[in-house]
Amino acid sequence: MYAHNPHCLWNWEVYYCSKKCQATHWKDGHRNECAAMQSSCTAQKKDDPEAVRLSGRSVTAGERSQGAQFSKSMIPKELRQGAIFADSPDGVNENLLLLLHGLGDKPAPYANLAKKMKLPQTATLAISGPLEIPMTDGGRAWYTTFDDDFELIQGVRGERRRLQSLEPTIALLQQLLQVLHEQGGWPYKRIHLFGFSQGGTVVLELVRRYSCPQVLGGAVAVSASLFSEVLLDSAGLQISESSEAKSSGGPGGGSTDSIPVLITHGNQDKVLERRWVEQTRDGLNALGGLEVTAQYFNKGHAMVAQEDEMSALMTFWARTLGSKLALADNEEVVEVNGGMQSIAQTGVTMPSEMA
């Protein structure tokens, strides 16, 4: 099982044991609590030849995850415009984080965000929405957002245009996941999703419909919920091709594992009402196969810009990201500091979604 102290965050070392023990400890504070976790796991490590540990040391390309590879041809051409892939900053491509932008944006700012976060042992892939928005200098969308008069489509009961236009996008993303797994060698459990606003809605719809027997590593949706027209329909959450499978104990019915999902939302958000976030959380949890939590922060409808929200994301990823051996037993373990800073501190400017 995973043992985590939420205070043990900013300078962390992670020990993994084949007995499923994991412990984190913070160098400067809460030392006693975290050291107890470390001691327990380290004791197992001495008796367990399969135990591994994570460090921040850069390794050679030959030490990267076996079989994990990437080429741009793996991305469906509809999602390829401006897509950016980056190897893990420590050279160990154990995880792959897919980043989905907001309405009217492009992949580049999200690739820059991923670079600033420096998640350990995590390669990143920022992809593009399939639809170009007129008069936005190449801004993209994931589904039909405007009517014929270029007015935003409102998510009222009975509205179907946004949902119907999302269907081919979901099919493309499912195709991407399959190709990354079958051709790229990425385990489904090591593929993670991140989306902001419209991209976050797509992430949530994707995990709602996900039906592969192997679970994904996790998903984060910032300032996002499911479509309100779906939530207004009492049967709207029941997707025929996936709901039956999920009710049997997990995605695809082949596993009792759940996909962990984190939704973050601003208390001052004037674009997305809090009730939709709460109904999304409750509705997805009721489906089965998903473990959804929502956290609220003092902000509007905006990308991560505060230390407390970034801290919540890092805590989530500390729990869900996988790791592999990066040091020999006779080498010193070093701290992993990547990503433990707010977006404001890194100087990354992330746009709010078009409204």
N, C-alpha and C positions, 0 to 999 in steps of 0.2 A: 504494500500500500504506500501511498505518497504521504510523507509527513512534511508539512510546511508551516513555518511561522511567518505570518504576513509582515512582521517587522524586519525579518532577515532578507533584505532586498537589495540594498544599494551596492554593496561589495559582496558578491556571492560566489561560493565554490559549491559545486554540486557533485555528490557521490552517488553512483548508481550501482546497485547490486542485483545479481540475477534472482535473488529472493524478493525482488520488487520493492526493496527499501530505497528511499531517496531522502536525502536530508540537505537542507541549505543552512548556511550560517553567515552571519554578518560580522565583519571584522571588529568594528568599533563599538557596537552596542548589542545588548541582549546576548552577550557571549555565552553565558551559562546555559540558557535555554537552547540555543542553537548548537552549542558544543555537545550537549547531551544527545541530540539527534545524530550529529556527526560521529560520535563515539560508537553509538549503536550500529550504524551502518558500516563504519570502518572495521568494527569487530567482525561483522559478517564477511567483509571484504578479505580479511586475512585468511579466513577458512574457505573462501569461495574463489576458485580459479577463474570463474566466469565474470567476476565483478569488474566493472570498468569505472573510470572517473573522468570528469570533464575538466578541461583547463582552457586557458586563453592562448596557449602556444600556437603559433602558426605552423602548419604542417605542409608537406609537399603534396602535389597533385596526386601522387601515387597512394597517399594515405586517405584520400577522400572516400566517401561512402562507396562501397563496391557496387558497381552496376548503375549508379545514379549518374545520368548524363542529360544534357539538354541541347537541342538545336531549335532554331526559330521555326523550322518546318513543322515542328510538333504542334504549333499553335494554329488553329483554324484560321484561314486567311481573313475571315470577317473580324477577328479579334486581334489581328497582327499589327494594325496601323500604329506605329510608334511604340510598340511593345519593347520592354527593356528587361533583360535577364542579368543578374549579377551573382557570382559565386559568393559563398559565405566569406566574411572578412577574415576568419581564421583558417580558411581553406578546407574545412570539413563540411561537405554538403550533405549533412544528415537529414535536414528538414528542407522543405520548399514552401515558401510563403507566397501565395498569389494575392496581388493587390488590385482592387477594383475601384476606379475613380468615381467621383460624383458627377452630376449632370453638368454638361458643358465643359468638362475638363479633359485632360489628356494623361497618359501614363507617366510622363516625365516627373512631375512633382512627387508622385508616389514612389517612384524609384529613388528619388532623392531622400524622401522620408525614410525608406528602408535602409539606405546607406547610412543615414545619421543614427538610426536606432542600433545598428551593429548587433543584431541578435546572434548569439553564438551558435555555430554549427547550422546556420540557416541561410540557404540560397534564396533569392527573391525573384519574382517575376511579376512586373506591372504590365497589365494587358489593357486593351482598348475596347470600349463599347462599340458595337457593330454599326451604330447609326450616327451619321454626321448631322449636326444641327446647323441649319443655315445661319449666316451672319454672325458666326461665333469664331471665325478664324480657325476652323478645324476642330472645334469642340465636339465631343462625342456624347452619346446617350446609349443606355442599355435597352430601352424600350420606348415606345411611343409616349411622348410626354405632353405634346401640344395638339390641340384640335386644328381644324382647317383655318381658323382665324388666328392661329398662333397664340391661343390662350391655353393656360395650363388645364389639363383634364382633371376634374375634381373626382375624388374617390367616393362616390355616393353609391347607395344600394342599387344593384342592377347594372352598374357600369362594367364593361368588359374589355374596352379597347386596350388599356395598359396591360392587363393580364394576358390577353391574347397575343399581343405583340412581344411579350416576354418569352413565350413558348419557344421560338427558335433560338433565342439567346441561351436559355437553360439547356437546350439540346447541344449547343456548341460548347458550353462549359462542361457538360457531362462527357462530351467527346474529348475535350482537352484533358480531363482527369484520367480518362481511360488510356489515352495515348501516353501521357506522362508516366503512368504506371507500367503499361505493357512495353512501350518502346524505350522510355527513359529509365525504367527500373526504379522509379520512386515508389516506395510502399505507400498505400493509401493512408496509413496511420501517420505518415510523416509529411503529408500534404495539409497545409493550413490555409485558411482564407481570411482576408481582411478587406472590408469595404466601408466607404464613407457615403452617407446619405443615399443617393440612388444606387450606388455600388453596394452599400450595406443592405438595402432591400433585396438586391439580387442575391447576395450571399445568403440571406435568410430564406429566400424562396428556394435556393439551390439545396440547402440542408433540409428544408421541409420535404422536398421531393426525393432526396437521396435514398437509393435503394440497393447500393452495392453491399454484399455480405461483409466487406471489410470497412470499418468506420474510418472517417477522416480524422486528422489530428485535432482539429478545433477550428472555430470560426469567431471572428470579432466583427461586429457591426457598430459603427459610430454614427450617432444621430440618424437612426434608421429604424423602420418597423416593416412588417408586412403591409401590403396594400390595405387601406381602410375598407375598400369595397369587399375584400376577402373576409376581413374581420367582422364586417356587418352581416355577412351571410353565415348563419349558424352552422351550415354544412360546408362553408368555404374552405376550411382547413383540411378537409378530407380529400386528398388527392388519390384517385382510385388506384393508380399503379403503385403507390407506396404505402398508403395507410394500412392496408391489410398486412403487408410484410412487417411494418413497424410494430403492429399490435402483437406480433408473435414473439417479441422480446428484444428487438433491436433492428437496426437498418438491415433490410433484406431477410430478416428472420434467422440469419445464420450466426448471430453473435448477441450476447447480452450486454456488450459494451455500448456506451452512449457517446455521441459526439458532443463535446463541451462547447458551449456557445456563450459569448459575453456580448451584451448590448450596453453601450454607454449613451447617455442622453443628457441634454442641458436643461436645467430648471427654468431657464429663460428662453427656451426655444419657441419662436413664434411661427415656425414652419410646420413642425411636427408636434402634435399634442401628446402629452405624457400618457394619456389613456390608451393610445395605440401601441405604445411600447409595452405597457403592462399587459394588454390583451395579447400582444404577440408572444411575450414570455409565457403567459399562462396557456395559450393555445398550442404552442410548440411543445411545451412540457407534457400536455395532455395527449399528444400524438404518440409519445414513446419514441425511444431511440435517440433522444436529444436531452441534454442537461443544460438548460438555459437560465442564466442569471442576468439581471439588469442593475446597473449602477448609475446614479444621477450626480451631476456636477454643476457648479455655478458657472454656466455659460449659455450662449445662445445656440443657434443652429450652425455649428462650426466644427472644424476639424480639431483634433487634440491640440490644446494650447496651454494646458496647465499641468503642473507637476503631479497633482493628485490623480488626474485621469491617466497620465502616462504611467504612473506607479501602478494603477489598477491593471493596465494592459500588461506591464512587465510581470506582475504577480501571476496573471493568467498564463502567460507564456512560460514562466518558470515551472508551472504545473503541467503544461501540455507538450512543450517541445521535447523531442527525444535527443539522445546524445550517444556518442560512440567513443571508444578509447582513443585518446589523443596523446597520451604520455606513456612512456615505459615506467615500470614500477619503481625504478631507481631514480627517476627524475622528480624534481620538486613541483608540487601543484601550485599554480599561480592563480590570482584572482581573475574573474571574468567581470569586466566593468562595462561591456558594451551595452548600449541602449538605456542605461540608467540615467536618463536626463530628459527634461521636458523638451517639447518641440520649440518652445520659446527660447530655451537656452542654446539649442543647436542652430538657431537662426533659420530654420525651415519655415517658409511661409506657405500655408495651405489655404486655398480659397474656400469660401463658403459656397454652397451649391447655388445655382441659379434659382431665383424665386420670382 
